[in-house]
């Protein structure tokens, strides 16, 4: 029986960040489907027994239960020895990019993708705002990656895995991704790594609303 259990669902890029860690590290893990669309994370039982914050992913490892993808990635890098920092300076830089990802890179893009690509809401002022913010965050990461192969150091770290959460999701967002060639090259480097799998092949559950 695997040591790690991940509560996750296919549509979630935040869940994919953790699932991709396992896939690229070659670590056996067990997935437990979260019926997010059916409202499971909003139930009293879920919040009492799984995660009081009402969100996925949630990692279980022995008696340890952790939520929030960035914290999960940090924990996994520590206990498995994969994709972590080699120095204190690297650790700070990794956390800097994970926080940027959660605050801006994933935040705006994921909401845009949900509204425009999954809910098919069409063009609205909110969509336009989210797209502008997502493109601004993409531009920052693209400029950073134009000078290096990976986000921190010269190898894949959990900073890359955090930022990669939604970039492989196939839904349309109205963003011209050809404007970000360094991100495209970075995605190819990750996609060509042994163990890489598409989020919809890696996690359980429906892939549309």
GIHU-V894652 format. One record per residue. RES is the residue in three letters. SS is DSSP state (A for helix, B for strand, O for the rest). PSI is psi as a letter, one per 40 degrees, with the letter a starting at -180 (999 if undefined). OMEGA is omega in degrees with one decimal (NA if undefined). Layout:
[[RES/SS/PSI/OMEGA] [RES/SS/PSI/OMEGA]]
//
This chain:
[[UNK/O/h/-178.5] [UNK/O/i/177.8] [UNK/O/d/-173.4] [UNK/B/h/174.2] [UNK/B/h/-179.9] [UNK/B/h/171.8] [UNK/B/h/-170.7] [UNK/B/i/173.8] [UNK/O/i/-166.6] [UNK/O/d/-175.4] [UNK/O/e/-174.0] [UNK/O/h/174.5] [UNK/A/d/176.7] [UNK/A/d/173.9] [UNK/A/d/-178.4] [UNK/A/d/179.0] [UNK/A/d/-177.6] [UNK/A/d/178.0] [UNK/A/d/179.0] [UNK/A/d/173.9] [UNK/A/d/-179.1] [UNK/A/d/-177.1] [UNK/A/d/-176.7] [UNK/A/d/177.4] [UNK/A/e/-178.8] [UNK/O/f/-177.5] [UNK/O/h/178.7] [UNK/O/h/-179.6] [UNK/B/i/-179.8] [UNK/B/h/177.5] [UNK/B/i/173.3] [UNK/B/h/-174.8] [UNK/B/h/174.4] [UNK/O/h/179.9] [UNK/O/g/-177.2] [UNK/O/d/-178.2] [UNK/O/d/178.4] [UNK/O/e/174.9] [UNK/O/e/-175.6] [UNK/A/d/-175.5] [UNK/A/e/178.9] [UNK/A/e/-178.2] [UNK/O/i/178.2] [UNK/A/d/-179.0] [UNK/A/d/179.6] [UNK/A/d/-175.0] [UNK/A/d/176.8] [UNK/A/d/-171.2] [UNK/A/d/-175.4] [UNK/O/d/-176.2] [UNK/O/h/-178.2] [UNK/O/d/180.0] [UNK/O/e/176.1] [UNK/O/f/-176.7] [UNK/O/i/169.5] [UNK/O/i/11.6] [UNK/O/i/169.5] [UNK/B/h/178.9] [UNK/B/h/170.3] [UNK/B/h/179.1] [UNK/B/h/-173.0] [UNK/O/b/179.0] [UNK/O/e/-177.7] [UNK/B/h/176.6] [UNK/B/h/-174.0] [UNK/B/h/172.3] [UNK/B/i/-175.5] [UNK/O/h/-171.6] [UNK/A/d/-178.7] [UNK/A/d/178.1] [UNK/A/d/177.4] [UNK/A/d/179.5] [UNK/A/d/179.1] [UNK/A/d/178.7] [UNK/A/d/-178.4] [UNK/A/d/178.4] [UNK/A/d/-179.6] [UNK/A/d/-173.0] [UNK/A/e/-179.8] [UNK/A/e/-177.7] [UNK/O/e/-179.3] [UNK/O/h/166.0] [UNK/O/f/179.8] [UNK/O/a/179.8] [UNK/O/i/175.6] [UNK/O/e/178.7] [UNK/O/i/176.7] [UNK/A/d/178.4] [UNK/A/d/177.7] [UNK/A/d/-179.7] [UNK/A/d/178.2] [UNK/A/d/-179.3] [UNK/A/d/176.3] [UNK/A/d/-179.5] [UNK/A/d/177.0] [UNK/A/d/-178.9] [UNK/A/d/175.9] [UNK/A/d/177.5] [UNK/A/d/176.1] [UNK/A/d/179.3] [UNK/A/d/-177.0] [UNK/A/d/-176.9] [UNK/A/d/-172.8] [UNK/A/d/-170.1] [UNK/A/d/177.2] [UNK/A/d/-172.1] [UNK/A/d/-176.9] [UNK/A/d/-176.8] [UNK/A/d/-177.5] [UNK/A/d/179.0] [UNK/A/d/175.8] [UNK/A/d/-179.4] [UNK/A/d/-179.8] [UNK/A/d/-176.3] [UNK/A/d/-172.1] [UNK/A/d/-174.2] [UNK/A/d/-177.6] [UNK/A/d/179.1] [UNK/O/e/179.4] [UNK/O/f/-175.7] [UNK/O/e/-178.0] [UNK/O/a/-178.2] [UNK/O/h/177.9] [UNK/O/i/175.8] [UNK/A/d/178.5] [UNK/A/d/177.5] [UNK/A/d/179.5] [UNK/A/d/178.7] [UNK/A/d/-178.9] [UNK/A/d/-179.1] [UNK/A/d/178.5] [UNK/A/d/-179.8] [UNK/A/d/178.6] [UNK/A/d/179.0] [UNK/A/d/177.8] [UNK/A/d/178.0] [UNK/A/d/177.4] [UNK/A/d/-178.7] [UNK/A/d/177.9] [UNK/A/d/-179.2] [UNK/A/d/179.8] [UNK/A/d/178.5] [UNK/A/d/178.6] [UNK/A/d/-177.0] [UNK/A/e/176.8] [UNK/O/e/-176.7] [UNK/O/e/-175.8] [UNK/O/i/-178.3] [UNK/O/d/-178.5] [UNK/O/i/-170.4] [UNK/O/d/-179.8] [UNK/O/h/179.4] [UNK/O/a/-175.4] [UNK/O/f/-176.0] [UNK/O/i/176.8] [UNK/O/h/173.4] [UNK/O/i/178.4] [UNK/A/e/172.4] [UNK/A/d/176.4] [UNK/A/d/-176.8] [UNK/A/d/176.7] [UNK/A/d/-179.5] [UNK/A/d/-176.4] [UNK/O/e/-171.8] [UNK/O/d/-175.0] [UNK/O/e/-173.0] [UNK/O/e/177.8] [UNK/O/e/178.0] [UNK/O/h/-169.2] [UNK/O/e/-172.6] [UNK/O/i/179.9] [UNK/O/i/177.9] [UNK/O/e/-175.6] [UNK/O/e/177.8] [UNK/O/h/176.3] [UNK/O/h/-175.0] [UNK/A/e/176.1] [UNK/A/e/177.9] [UNK/A/e/-176.7] [UNK/O/g/-174.0] [UNK/A/d/180.0] [UNK/A/d/175.4] [UNK/A/d/178.3] [UNK/A/d/179.1] [UNK/A/d/177.4] [UNK/A/d/176.8] [UNK/A/d/178.9] [UNK/A/d/178.3] [UNK/A/d/178.7] [UNK/A/d/-177.9] [UNK/A/d/-177.9] [UNK/O/e/177.8] [UNK/O/i/178.7] [UNK/O/h/177.1] [UNK/O/e/-177.6] [UNK/O/h/173.6] [UNK/O/i/176.9] [UNK/O/i/-178.6] [UNK/A/d/-178.1] [UNK/A/e/174.0] [UNK/A/e/-171.8] [UNK/A/d/-173.6] [UNK/O/i/-176.1] [UNK/O/i/172.2] [UNK/O/i/-179.5] [UNK/O/i/-179.4] [UNK/O/e/174.8] [UNK/O/i/179.9] [UNK/O/999/NA]]
//
